[in-house]
């Protein structure tokens, strides 16, 4: 009897297959690589966007600082000052020109801390600081740099309050002597950058999901490709175990591994190309913004330097020289429109060709062919990008190398006063951005030209008025002298008695002739006789002279005291002259009224003549002889 014993069979262990492990490993690896790639892309783009936003804030605050006059800001003592309103309106215009600007404000610092001076805002607008209001919670970077600020600075992080998110930048306010008298701040709304950051985060997340999905797919393919030879080996081994010894196992894996490597490399190249493309676009945009900021800063500096001129000719010459030098142009010229608005006349140019045209009285009729004439007529800026191929647009033998031309209107309150003409020897040298930047310069230059014109006109009017007053004063005193009222107007006082004088000393006569203070230190045996002659002036006209003899050791303030006394003397003499004129006029009116009354009391023809000749003779004095005779037409014909 045979007894068979059966060996118990072990239950199969549960384990992850090699395929599952490979797929899981590739999945985790792709998730890690995708996360690192997406995170790097997000961090890099976020940093570049934030740097771009900071550069924008720095550009705006530097522009606002360049347009602010530190000397005027230093003089502000209350919100009622004229300079306060001027700076408020100036900053409000900058704020209104950019919807992203949340606020522009200026600050000072005293022993109690930082306080606001001018906060740009409309009347009644909320969250606008008043003059002298304390800055309750200034940032650490502002407090640390307030007293030593030389260049514009920007906050490191975006701030958020109940009104939203914003980024602050600050710039120093300097006087003409480079003295730090305050700080100007600009708040830029950061809602757009936060939205941009969320977009970048969403893009990074999408890239992460795409990369993760691709990783899972390629992990599955690679897992199958790598496990298939093992499965073939297992099947072959099992076949061999059951007795199929003729089983042939052939494993080939080179093609699949190469395909997986190429696929992974292709995916990596695509992601790398995506990141490089984004970086290049951000760098190009940042470069464009920096160039625009530099041009805006250059335009503001040109307008500021040109506006420092005191007359129109100096202003125009300085402006064209600065524009020519800073923007490296082939030719620059300023045309001014004549009073009849018929011609645009070339008035200023730094080039030799421009100076020759000015000498030839070069002018263009408003509205005719030519970019300058059309701009003078329409008031709209124009660009010609290849004048060399269009002889009608520009045909000037003095400027043969001109290839691009831009003309900008100089307007004041929608009134054309001239044209700014700039030319380059390069084709396609100008674009729409250049028009926007140069138009800002042209507007500021037009305001400076009009201000200088008005100033010169006021100065000329004042000069004419002073000359008229001086002529009137001279004629009035001459008339008073001819009437004999000044014959006894000279007196001398020697601290004992007053004496009448009729002659003017030599020193006094020289002072009368020159109209200046003269001194003569004549020495004799006993002492030095210090004589001084001070002219009596009224409205620039010399009407007399005061001479004085001063003892040795006289006080330094003696002459200045004499000058002040003589000024009041001139005013008193003028008042006396006006009174005397009024009295004489009243006497004449009274005499004429009396003569008229006596003449009117008679009605007969002969009586009227007798009364008239008698009354007129009495009014003119005893030594006057008056005759009246009426001639007929026959008598006149015989004569």
VMD Tcl script that draws the C-alpha trace (Angstrom):
set ca {
  {0.00 0.00 0.00}
  {1.43 3.29 -1.03}
  {0.65 6.48 0.84}
  {1.18 9.81 -0.92}
  {1.76 12.96 1.05}
  {0.93 16.30 -0.55}
  {3.12 19.29 0.16}
  {1.04 22.29 1.08}
  {1.16 25.04 -1.58}
  {2.08 28.55 -0.33}
  {-0.36 31.27 -1.13}
  {1.07 33.70 -3.71}
  {2.49 36.84 -2.17}
  {0.93 40.14 -3.18}
  {3.53 42.54 -4.54}
  {3.82 45.34 -7.00}
  {4.80 44.20 -10.40}
  {7.92 45.49 -12.09}
  {5.73 47.32 -14.61}
  {3.83 49.07 -11.79}
  {7.09 49.99 -10.06}
  {8.56 51.42 -13.26}
  {5.37 53.35 -14.05}
  {5.22 54.63 -10.45}
  {8.90 55.58 -10.53}
  {8.56 57.42 -13.83}
  {5.40 59.10 -12.54}
  {7.12 60.35 -9.38}
  {10.19 61.43 -11.35}
  {8.09 63.32 -13.91}
  {6.07 64.93 -11.10}
  {9.30 66.11 -9.41}
  {10.82 67.41 -12.66}
  {7.56 69.09 -13.63}
  {7.28 70.74 -10.22}
  {10.89 72.02 -10.29}
  {10.44 73.30 -13.87}
  {7.11 74.98 -13.18}
  {8.40 76.45 -9.93}
  {11.51 77.80 -11.63}
  {9.45 79.29 -14.45}
  {7.01 80.87 -11.97}
  {9.77 82.27 -9.73}
  {11.74 83.67 -12.67}
  {8.75 85.28 -14.37}
  {7.38 86.61 -11.09}
  {10.74 88.21 -10.26}
  {11.02 89.76 -13.73}
  {7.47 91.12 -13.62}
  {8.08 92.60 -10.15}
  {11.37 94.15 -11.32}
  {9.56 95.60 -14.36}
  {6.90 97.04 -12.06}
  {9.57 98.53 -9.75}
  {11.34 100.11 -12.74}
  {8.06 101.66 -13.79}
  {7.55 103.10 -10.30}
  {11.13 104.45 -10.27}
  {10.63 106.03 -13.70}
  {7.41 107.75 -12.63}
  {8.80 109.12 -9.36}
  {11.98 110.33 -11.10}
  {9.85 112.09 -13.74}
  {7.71 113.73 -11.04}
  {10.87 114.76 -9.12}
  {12.48 116.32 -12.22}
  {9.37 118.43 -12.90}
  {9.19 119.69 -9.29}
  {11.03 122.94 -8.47}
  {12.78 122.47 -5.12}
  {13.14 126.22 -4.57}
  {9.39 126.75 -4.85}
  {8.69 123.71 -2.67}
  {11.02 125.04 0.04}
  {8.98 128.27 0.25}
  {5.65 126.53 1.01}
  {4.45 127.30 4.53}
  {0.73 126.52 4.22}
  {-1.86 125.19 1.80}
  {-2.73 128.80 0.93}
  {0.62 129.47 -0.74}
  {0.67 129.95 -4.49}
  {3.46 127.38 -4.84}
  {1.33 124.84 -2.95}
  {-1.44 125.03 -5.55}
  {1.07 125.04 -8.42}
  {2.78 121.85 -7.20}
  {-0.57 120.22 -6.43}
  {-1.88 120.82 -9.95}
  {1.43 119.74 -11.48}
  {1.44 116.42 -9.60}
  {-2.29 115.97 -10.25}
  {-1.62 116.18 -14.01}
  {1.02 113.45 -13.72}
  {-1.37 111.34 -11.67}
  {-4.21 111.85 -14.15}
  {-1.99 110.95 -17.12}
  {-1.51 107.37 -15.85}
  {-4.49 105.38 -14.55}
  {-2.12 103.10 -12.67}
  {-0.93 105.92 -10.38}
  {-2.75 105.80 -7.07}
  {-1.26 108.94 -5.51}
  {1.59 111.48 -5.65}
  {2.60 113.26 -2.44}
  {5.47 115.35 -1.06}
  {6.90 115.18 2.46}
  {9.21 116.95 4.86}
  {10.79 115.96 8.14}
  {11.22 117.82 11.42}
  {12.01 116.88 15.01}
  {8.60 115.22 15.40}
  {8.92 113.05 12.31}
  {7.73 113.00 8.71}
  {4.74 115.08 7.63}
  {2.91 115.69 4.37}
  {3.23 118.98 2.44}
  {1.38 118.64 -0.90}
  {-0.76 115.58 -1.63}
  {-2.05 115.64 -5.24}
  {-5.83 115.27 -5.24}
  {-9.06 116.90 -6.26}
  {-10.94 119.09 -3.73}
  {-13.07 116.87 -1.48}
  {-11.31 113.68 -2.53}
  {-11.00 111.06 0.20}
  {-7.71 109.75 1.62}
  {-5.80 112.93 0.62}
  {-3.45 114.24 3.32}
  {-3.66 117.89 4.32}
  {-0.70 120.22 4.76}
  {1.23 119.37 7.94}
  {-0.53 116.02 8.52}
  {1.83 113.53 10.13}
  {2.79 110.32 8.36}
  {1.56 107.90 11.00}
  {3.23 104.71 9.78}
  {6.11 105.40 7.33}
  {7.95 102.41 5.91}
  {11.34 101.40 7.23}
  {13.11 102.14 3.92}
  {11.63 105.69 3.86}
  {12.66 106.43 7.46}
  {16.21 105.12 6.93}
  {16.82 107.00 3.67}
  {14.84 110.23 4.19}
  {17.75 112.42 5.34}
  {20.38 110.96 2.96}
  {18.37 110.28 -0.20}
  {20.21 111.20 -3.42}
  {18.50 108.92 -5.94}
  {15.06 107.39 -6.34}
  {14.29 104.28 -4.25}
  {11.44 101.77 -4.29}
  {9.86 99.54 -1.67}
  {11.03 95.91 -1.75}
  {7.54 94.45 -1.43}
  {3.98 95.32 -2.45}
  {1.85 96.85 0.32}
  {-1.86 96.28 0.91}
  {-4.44 98.33 2.80}
  {-8.22 98.70 2.82}
  {-8.11 100.44 -0.59}
  {-6.10 97.76 -2.37}
  {-2.51 96.79 -3.14}
  {0.16 99.25 -4.21}
  {3.90 99.76 -4.60}
  {5.59 102.94 -3.33}
  {8.65 104.71 -4.75}
  {10.41 107.83 -3.45}
  {12.76 110.45 -4.91}
  {14.58 113.43 -3.33}
  {13.40 117.02 -3.83}
  {16.46 119.19 -4.44}
  {16.85 122.93 -4.71}
  {18.91 124.64 -7.38}
  {21.83 124.40 -4.90}
  {21.34 120.59 -4.65}
  {20.01 120.90 -1.10}
  {17.65 118.14 0.04}
  {14.43 119.88 1.16}
  {11.95 117.00 1.00}
  {10.90 113.75 -0.61}
  {8.28 113.03 -3.26}
  {6.46 109.72 -3.23}
  {4.42 107.85 -5.85}
  {2.01 104.97 -5.12}
  {1.29 102.68 -8.10}
  {-1.69 100.33 -8.03}
  {-0.50 96.71 -7.84}
  {-3.78 95.04 -8.74}
  {-2.51 94.39 -12.28}
  {0.75 92.84 -11.09}
  {-1.14 90.59 -8.64}
  {-3.40 89.54 -11.49}
  {-0.31 88.94 -13.63}
  {1.22 86.83 -10.85}
  {-1.95 84.75 -10.67}
  {-1.82 84.27 -14.44}
  {1.82 83.19 -14.20}
  {0.91 80.78 -11.38}
  {-1.93 79.36 -13.48}
  {0.40 78.97 -16.48}
  {2.97 77.22 -14.30}
  {0.27 74.90 -12.95}
  {-0.91 74.09 -16.48}
  {2.67 73.38 -17.54}
  {3.02 71.18 -14.47}
  {-0.13 69.17 -15.32}
  {0.90 68.78 -18.97}
  {4.38 67.67 -18.02}
  {2.96 65.31 -15.39}
  {0.53 63.76 -17.90}
  {3.31 63.32 -20.44}
  {5.47 61.77 -17.72}
  {2.78 59.24 -16.79}
  {2.23 58.36 -20.44}
  {5.92 57.91 -21.18}
  {6.33 56.02 -17.87}
  {3.64 53.59 -18.94}
  {5.24 53.15 -22.37}
  {8.71 52.79 -20.86}
  {7.40 50.38 -18.21}
  {5.86 48.19 -20.87}
  {8.96 48.41 -23.02}
  {11.30 47.53 -20.13}
  {9.09 44.77 -18.67}
  {8.29 43.09 -21.97}
  {11.72 41.41 -22.20}
  {11.28 40.21 -18.62}
  {7.81 38.82 -19.40}
  {9.22 37.08 -22.45}
  {11.96 35.64 -20.24}
  {9.45 34.47 -17.62}
  {7.27 32.82 -20.27}
  {10.27 31.17 -21.77}
  {11.42 29.97 -18.35}
  {7.99 28.60 -17.57}
  {7.82 26.90 -20.94}
  {11.21 25.44 -20.29}
  {10.06 24.24 -16.83}
  {7.07 22.36 -18.27}
  {9.28 20.68 -20.73}
  {9.27 22.91 -23.78}
  {12.99 23.00 -24.15}
  {12.88 24.11 -27.74}
  {11.69 27.48 -26.51}
  {13.80 30.29 -28.00}
  {13.95 33.64 -26.22}
  {14.94 36.59 -28.23}
  {15.09 40.01 -26.50}
  {15.62 43.23 -28.30}
  {15.33 46.52 -26.38}
  {17.58 49.05 -28.20}
  {14.88 50.71 -30.34}
  {12.40 51.27 -27.50}
  {14.97 52.80 -25.14}
  {16.20 55.12 -27.86}
  {12.64 56.22 -28.63}
  {11.99 56.94 -24.97}
  {15.20 58.93 -24.68}
  {14.37 60.92 -27.82}
  {10.84 61.60 -26.57}
  {12.09 62.77 -23.20}
  {14.72 64.95 -24.84}
  {12.07 66.40 -27.15}
  {9.80 67.20 -24.20}
  {12.71 68.78 -22.32}
  {13.62 70.85 -25.37}
  {10.06 72.11 -25.74}
  {9.85 73.18 -22.09}
  {13.27 74.78 -22.29}
  {12.26 76.66 -25.45}
  {9.06 77.88 -23.77}
  {10.96 79.32 -20.80}
  {13.63 80.94 -23.00}
  {10.96 82.55 -25.17}
  {9.18 84.02 -22.16}
  {12.45 85.36 -20.75}
  {13.34 86.98 -24.06}
  {9.96 88.71 -24.35}
  {10.15 90.01 -20.78}
  {13.72 91.27 -21.38}
  {12.68 93.05 -24.59}
  {9.72 94.69 -22.88}
  {11.89 95.77 -19.96}
  {14.44 97.25 -22.36}
  {11.71 99.19 -24.18}
  {10.39 100.58 -20.90}
  {13.89 101.59 -19.82}
  {14.51 103.36 -23.14}
  {11.18 105.20 -22.88}
  {11.96 106.20 -19.28}
  {15.39 107.48 -20.37}
  {13.83 109.52 -23.20}
  {11.19 110.95 -20.86}
  {13.89 111.88 -18.36}
  {15.97 113.47 -21.13}
  {12.93 115.43 -22.37}
  {12.21 116.69 -18.86}
  {15.84 117.75 -18.39}
  {15.82 119.60 -21.74}
  {12.59 121.42 -20.87}
  {13.93 122.31 -17.41}
  {17.28 123.59 -18.67}
  {15.72 125.56 -21.55}
  {13.12 127.16 -19.26}
  {15.92 128.68 -17.16}
  {16.62 131.23 -19.92}
  {15.61 134.86 -19.36}
  {14.77 135.98 -22.90}
  {13.15 134.37 -25.93}
  {16.26 134.25 -28.13}
  {18.32 132.61 -25.40}
  {15.49 130.16 -24.66}
  {15.16 129.06 -28.30}
  {18.94 128.72 -28.84}
  {19.40 126.70 -25.66}
  {16.43 124.45 -26.49}
  {17.59 123.52 -30.01}
  {21.16 122.97 -28.81}
  {20.02 120.64 -26.02}
  {17.66 118.68 -28.30}
  {20.35 118.35 -30.98}
  {22.94 117.17 -28.46}
  {20.85 114.85 -26.27}
  {19.00 113.02 -29.08}
  {21.94 113.01 -31.54}
  {19.95 114.41 -34.47}
  {21.08 115.52 -37.92}
  {19.17 118.81 -37.79}
  {16.90 120.62 -35.32}
  {14.91 123.79 -35.89}
  {12.16 125.81 -34.23}
  {9.68 127.65 -36.46}
  {7.49 130.41 -34.99}
  {4.22 131.41 -36.64}
  {3.90 135.13 -37.52}
  {1.15 137.35 -36.12}
  {-1.02 136.92 -39.22}
  {-0.68 133.11 -39.12}
  {0.57 133.17 -42.73}
  {4.13 131.89 -42.40}
  {6.15 129.60 -40.13}
  {9.52 131.36 -39.80}
  {12.70 129.47 -38.86}
  {13.87 131.23 -35.70}
  {16.45 128.97 -34.03}
  {18.74 126.13 -35.17}
  {22.14 124.90 -33.92}
  {23.38 123.54 -37.27}
  {25.33 125.52 -39.84}
  {22.64 124.88 -42.45}
  {19.98 126.12 -40.05}
  {21.92 129.28 -39.26}
  {22.33 129.97 -42.97}
  {18.58 129.52 -43.51}
  {17.88 131.91 -40.61}
  {20.21 134.47 -42.21}
  {18.24 134.06 -45.47}
  {14.93 134.60 -43.60}
  {13.78 131.05 -44.35}
  {10.02 130.63 -43.92}
  {7.25 128.25 -45.02}
  {3.69 129.20 -45.82}
  {1.19 127.66 -43.39}
  {-0.81 124.83 -44.97}
  {1.27 124.38 -48.13}
  {3.22 121.28 -49.22}
  {5.78 120.24 -46.65}
  {5.57 118.56 -43.28}
  {6.24 121.77 -41.30}
  {3.62 123.77 -43.22}
  {0.96 121.08 -42.71}
  {1.70 120.74 -38.99}
  {1.51 124.53 -38.60}
  {-1.93 124.42 -40.26}
  {-3.42 121.30 -38.59}
  {-1.72 121.34 -35.18}
  {-1.15 117.57 -35.44}
  {2.32 115.91 -35.28}
  {3.61 114.21 -38.43}
  {6.43 111.84 -39.36}
  {8.11 111.28 -42.72}
  {10.26 108.12 -42.57}
  {12.04 108.27 -45.94}
  {12.20 111.84 -47.21}
  {14.98 110.89 -49.60}
  {12.53 108.95 -51.79}
  {9.96 111.78 -51.81}
  {11.30 115.05 -53.17}
  {7.98 116.78 -52.56}
  {8.11 116.10 -48.82}
  {11.55 117.59 -48.31}
  {13.77 119.23 -50.88}
  {16.40 121.42 -49.20}
  {19.89 121.47 -50.74}
  {21.33 122.67 -47.41}
  {20.23 119.40 -45.74}
  {20.98 116.69 -48.33}
  {21.37 113.78 -45.86}
  {17.90 114.02 -44.28}
  {16.15 110.61 -44.42}
  {13.60 110.90 -41.60}
  {11.74 113.95 -40.32}
  {9.34 114.62 -37.47}
  {7.46 117.88 -36.90}
  {5.59 118.58 -33.66}
  {3.21 121.47 -32.97}
  {4.05 124.08 -30.34}
  {0.65 124.97 -28.91}
  {-0.55 127.03 -25.97}
  {-4.24 126.60 -25.09}
  {-5.01 125.16 -28.56}
  {-3.29 128.16 -30.20}
  {-0.45 127.41 -32.61}
  {2.68 129.41 -31.89}
  {5.22 127.35 -33.82}
  {6.62 123.97 -34.93}
  {9.51 121.87 -33.58}
  {11.29 120.25 -36.56}
  {13.76 117.36 -35.97}
  {15.55 115.45 -38.73}
  {17.71 112.33 -38.87}
  {20.07 110.97 -41.50}
  {18.74 107.43 -40.83}
  {15.68 105.88 -42.45}
  {12.85 104.75 -40.14}
  {14.43 106.76 -37.32}
  {11.15 107.73 -35.58}
  {8.03 105.88 -34.44}
  {4.81 106.57 -32.53}
  {6.60 106.31 -29.17}
  {9.00 109.06 -30.28}
  {6.02 111.28 -31.14}
  {4.52 110.79 -27.67}
  {7.78 111.55 -25.89}
  {8.81 114.48 -28.10}
  {5.29 115.96 -27.91}
  {5.65 116.17 -24.12}
  {8.89 118.09 -24.67}
  {7.20 120.30 -27.31}
  {4.30 121.13 -24.96}
  {6.66 122.12 -22.16}
  {8.79 124.12 -24.60}
  {5.70 125.95 -25.96}
  {4.69 126.90 -22.42}
  {8.20 128.22 -21.74}
  {8.19 130.21 -25.01}
  {4.82 131.79 -24.23}
  {5.88 132.57 -20.65}
  {9.09 134.23 -21.88}
  {7.16 136.20 -24.51}
  {4.71 137.48 -21.93}
  {7.54 138.32 -19.53}
  {9.36 140.34 -22.19}
  {6.13 142.09 -23.12}
  {5.48 143.00 -19.48}
  {9.06 144.23 -19.08}
  {8.72 146.35 -22.24}
  {5.40 147.78 -21.03}
  {6.94 148.60 -17.67}
  {9.88 150.26 -19.40}
  {7.55 152.33 -21.60}
  {5.46 153.24 -18.58}
  {8.55 154.29 -16.62}
  {9.72 156.42 -19.56}
  {6.28 158.03 -19.85}
  {6.19 158.74 -16.11}
  {9.72 160.11 -16.26}
  {8.86 162.36 -19.23}
  {5.72 163.57 -17.47}
  {7.67 164.28 -14.27}
  {10.40 166.11 -16.17}
  {7.91 168.27 -18.09}
  {5.92 169.02 -14.93}
  {8.96 170.20 -12.99}
  {10.13 172.16 -16.03}
  {6.76 173.91 -16.21}
  {6.92 174.63 -12.47}
  {10.37 176.17 -12.90}
  {9.29 178.26 -15.86}
  {6.39 179.60 -13.77}
  {8.98 181.02 -11.35}
  {7.85 178.92 -8.39}
  {11.29 177.36 -7.81}
  {13.39 180.53 -7.75}
  {13.72 180.44 -3.96}
  {13.85 176.65 -3.55}
  {17.50 176.46 -2.41}
  {18.57 176.69 1.24}
  {21.65 175.98 3.39}
  {21.72 175.16 7.12}
  {24.96 175.30 9.15}
  {23.46 174.19 12.47}
  {22.98 177.90 13.39}
  {20.82 179.53 10.72}
  {19.10 178.86 7.44}
  {20.33 180.77 4.39}
  {18.87 180.98 0.91}
  {21.22 179.92 -1.91}
  {21.05 180.59 -5.64}
  {24.13 178.74 -6.90}
  {24.94 175.01 -6.99}
  {28.31 173.78 -5.83}
  {30.67 172.13 -8.28}
  {30.19 168.70 -6.68}
  {26.42 169.19 -6.61}
  {26.39 170.21 -10.27}
  {28.26 167.03 -11.18}
  {25.75 164.96 -9.21}
  {22.92 166.71 -11.05}
  {24.52 165.92 -14.41}
  {25.38 162.28 -13.66}
  {22.46 161.43 -11.39}
  {24.78 159.51 -9.03}
  {26.10 160.02 -5.50}
  {29.50 161.78 -5.47}
  {32.00 162.33 -2.65}
  {34.97 164.70 -2.32}
  {37.44 164.36 0.54}
  {39.17 167.79 0.40}
  {42.02 168.25 2.90}
  {43.05 171.55 4.46}
  {45.46 172.50 7.21}
  {43.17 171.69 10.10}
  {41.03 168.72 8.98}
  {39.50 166.84 6.11}
  {36.27 168.20 4.61}
  {34.18 165.21 3.54}
  {31.64 166.49 1.06}
  {28.87 164.33 -0.40}
  {26.34 165.22 -3.11}
  {23.19 163.09 -3.39}
  {20.78 163.73 -6.29}
  {17.05 164.06 -5.54}
  {15.37 161.59 -7.92}
  {11.73 161.13 -8.74}
  {10.66 158.36 -11.13}
  {14.21 158.15 -12.45}
  {14.46 161.91 -13.10}
  {16.88 164.15 -11.18}
  {15.02 167.24 -9.87}
  {17.59 168.57 -7.38}
  {20.61 167.80 -5.25}
  {21.48 167.69 -1.55}
  {25.06 168.46 -0.53}
  {26.47 167.91 2.95}
  {29.82 168.35 4.66}
  {30.63 165.49 7.04}
  {33.21 165.68 9.80}
  {36.01 163.17 10.17}
  {34.89 159.95 11.81}
  {31.30 160.27 10.64}
  {29.10 157.21 11.16}
  {28.92 154.64 8.36}
  {25.13 154.95 8.35}
  {25.16 158.72 7.78}
  {25.02 158.53 3.99}
  {22.35 155.79 3.99}
  {20.31 157.92 6.41}
  {20.65 160.86 4.02}
  {19.51 158.67 1.11}
  {16.39 157.55 2.98}
  {15.60 161.14 3.99}
  {16.07 162.33 0.38}
  {13.73 159.61 -0.89}
  {11.01 160.92 1.42}
  {11.93 164.49 0.40}
  {11.30 163.62 -3.26}
  {7.88 162.20 -2.40}
  {7.01 165.32 -0.39}
  {8.18 167.64 -3.18}
  {6.07 165.74 -5.68}
  {3.06 166.04 -3.39}
  {3.69 169.80 -3.09}
  {4.01 170.09 -6.85}
  {0.75 168.25 -7.40}
  {-0.92 170.50 -4.84}
  {0.46 173.62 -6.57}
  {-0.74 172.37 -9.96}
  {-4.18 171.73 -8.51}
  {-4.25 175.21 -6.98}
  {-3.18 176.90 -10.23}
  {-5.74 174.89 -12.16}
  {-8.42 175.93 -9.69}
  {-7.39 179.60 -10.03}
  {-7.56 179.36 -13.82}
  {-10.96 177.75 -13.66}
  {-12.16 180.40 -11.26}
  {-10.83 183.22 -13.49}
  {-12.38 181.71 -16.60}
  {-15.69 181.32 -14.77}
  {-15.56 184.97 -13.71}
  {-14.75 186.17 -17.25}
  {-17.48 184.00 -18.68}
  {-19.98 185.29 -16.13}
  {-19.18 188.95 -16.89}
  {-19.37 188.38 -20.65}
  {-22.70 186.60 -20.31}
  {-24.19 189.54 -18.34}
  {-24.23 191.77 -21.45}
  {-26.19 191.26 -24.65}
  {-25.13 194.00 -27.05}
  {-22.50 193.17 -29.63}
  {-20.21 196.11 -28.85}
  {-20.66 195.65 -25.10}
  {-19.63 191.98 -25.39}
  {-16.37 192.94 -27.16}
  {-15.55 195.69 -24.63}
  {-16.32 193.43 -21.67}
  {-14.29 190.53 -23.10}
  {-11.14 192.56 -23.83}
  {-11.35 194.19 -20.42}
  {-11.86 190.95 -18.43}
  {-9.17 189.03 -20.33}
  {-6.69 191.87 -19.84}
  {-7.40 191.99 -16.10}
  {-6.95 188.21 -15.77}
  {-3.56 188.29 -17.53}
  {-2.08 191.07 -15.39}
  {-1.18 194.77 -15.53}
  {1.64 194.44 -18.06}
  {-0.48 192.61 -20.61}
  {-2.10 194.28 -23.63}
  {-5.07 192.49 -25.24}
  {-6.84 193.43 -28.51}
  {-10.03 192.02 -30.01}
  {-11.19 192.86 -33.56}
  {-13.90 191.27 -35.71}
  {-13.18 191.32 -39.49}
  {-15.79 191.10 -42.22}
  {-15.42 188.94 -45.33}
  {-14.50 192.07 -47.36}
  {-11.72 192.95 -44.95}
  {-10.44 189.36 -45.07}
  {-10.48 189.45 -48.86}
  {-8.52 192.73 -48.92}
  {-5.93 191.19 -46.62}
}
mol new
graphics top color blue
foreach p $ca { graphics top sphere $p radius 0.5 }
foreach p [lrange $ca 0 end-1] q [lrange $ca 1 end] { graphics top cylinder $p $q radius 0.2 }
display resetview
